[in-house]
Amino acid sequence: MAFRGSNHPSNVHGPKAAPAEETHQEAAYLKMLGERQQPVRVKLMDGSVLSGWIEYYDRRMVRLTREGEPNLFIFKHEIAYIAEDAAHPPNAAGLPGVRNGNSKSTGP
């Protein structure tokens, strides 16, 4: 087996470009969560966990809307992660106060 000499390029496809700084996937995901009013759990850098849905977001912060509690503006640099809350399905058609139509009947 021959060794590659110093004249053999180690990367025949050329140098790799650095990955993109911004993929815009964060904005698309936050938009989808807001449009669906998908319940989420937000874990902050200090370890506390908040629940609600994302009503608004911009480059630096998100607005977490909560039922029965004050709404919060949270700086993104304070967020460890945002996860969809599977225990609470989103409102039907994304409308506040509208149930999903899966009510149980007490009749026969």
N, C-alpha and C positions, 0 to 999 in steps of 0.2 A: 504494500500500500504506500503510495507516494504522499508526502506531505505537501501541503499547499505552500507555495513560495510567497514571498512578499509582493510579487507582482500580480498575484491572483486576488481579485477583489473579494472581500469577505461578504459583501452584500451586492449581489448581481442585479438587484432591482433598484438600486439607488438608495440614498438615505431616506429613512422614514420621516415623515413630517410629524411634528408634535400633535397630540390630539387636540381637538377643538376645545377652547375654553368654555364655550357655551353651546349646548345642543338644543336648547329651547324646549326640551322635553318637560322640564319642571313647570313651565308656564302652561303647556298643553294639559298636563296632569291636574294642576290646580284649577284650570278652567273647567275641565270635565267634572271634578269633584263639586265645584260650585254650581254648575248647571244642573247636576243631578241632586243637589243638596244632600250628598252622601255623608252620613255621619262619620266623623273621623275622631281619632285619638291623637293628640299632639303631645309628645314627650319633650319637655324642655331640657336644656343642658344641666339644670340643677336637679333633675330627676323627677320633678312633678309632672303629672299627666293631666291633661285637660280634654274634655269631650265637647263636641258641637259639630258645626259644619262651616265650611269656608264660604263666606259670603263675598269677600273681596280680597284681592291680593295685588301687590305690585312688586317692584324690583327688590324692595327692602323689608316688606312686612306682609302679614296676612291678618285678616279680620276673622276671628272665630266667633260665630253666632251661637249662643247657648240658650236653651229653654230654662226659664225660671232663674237665670243668673245673668249678670251683666255681660255684654259682648266685650270681647277683648281684641285689641290691636297688639300683635306679637311680632317683634323684630325677627327676621329669619335667622340671624346669627345666634339667637337664643333657642332655636329649635334643633333638637337632636334628630327627630324624625316625625313624619306624619304617616299614620296608618289608617286604612279604612276600618271602620268599626263594624265587623261582621255580625255582631250581636243585635244591631239595630239597622233594619233595612231602610233605604231611602224613602222619602215620601213619594206617593204615586204622582207621576208627571212632574215631579219636582216642585209641587205647590205646597206651601206651608199649611198645616192643619188638615190636609186631605189624607185619608187613610187609604191603604192599598186595596181595599175591597175584599179582604179575606176575613170578614167578620164571621163569627160562629153563630149559627142559628140555634135558638132554644126550642124550636118547634119540632114536630115529628119528621 
